[in-house]
C-alpha cells in the first residue's frame, strides 16, 4: 500500500476517534452505529453522484 493511502487511512481513523470517544463504545452495536453515522454523508454523496450520472445518460 502506498504511503499516501496509508496516511489517508490513518487520518480517517484519527478523525473518527476525534468525533467518537472510545470510552462511549461499549459494544459492536455502538461501534457500528458510530461508523454508520461517520460515513453516512460520504455514502449519500456517492449515491447522489451516481444518480446524477445515470440521469444525464437518459
N, C-alpha and C positions, 0 to 999 in steps of 0.2 A: 504494500500500500504506500502511495506517495506521501511525502511529508505534508503537503498541502491538505490532503484528505484527512490525514491523521490529526492535524491541527484543527481543522473544522469540526471533526468528531469531538475532540476534547472541548472545544468552545461550546458546542451544543450541550454536552453533558454538564459543563460548568454553569451554563445559563439555566438549565433545568433545575439544578440544585440551588441556584440563587433564588429561584421562584418557589421552590418547594423544599421546606426544611425536612431533612431525612428523619428527624425525630417525630414528625407528623405521619410518617408512612409506617403503619403497623401491620399491614397485610398486603398480599398480592393485589387484592381489590383496590386498596388505596394507591398502590403503585400504578396499576392500570388506569385508574381514574386520573391521576396526575399526568401520566404520559398522554392520555387522550385529550385532556384539556390543553396541554402544552402544544401538541401537534395539530389540533383541530383547525386553527387558522391556515396552516400550511396546506393541509389536505383540501380545505374548502377552496383555496386559491387554485390548486391544481385542477380540481373538478370544474371550477368556473372557466379556467383557461381551455380545458378540453371541450367544454360545451360551446364556448365561443368559436373555437376552431372548427368544430363539426357544423355549426350553424353557418359559417362562412362558406363551407363546401356546398351546402344546399343552396 
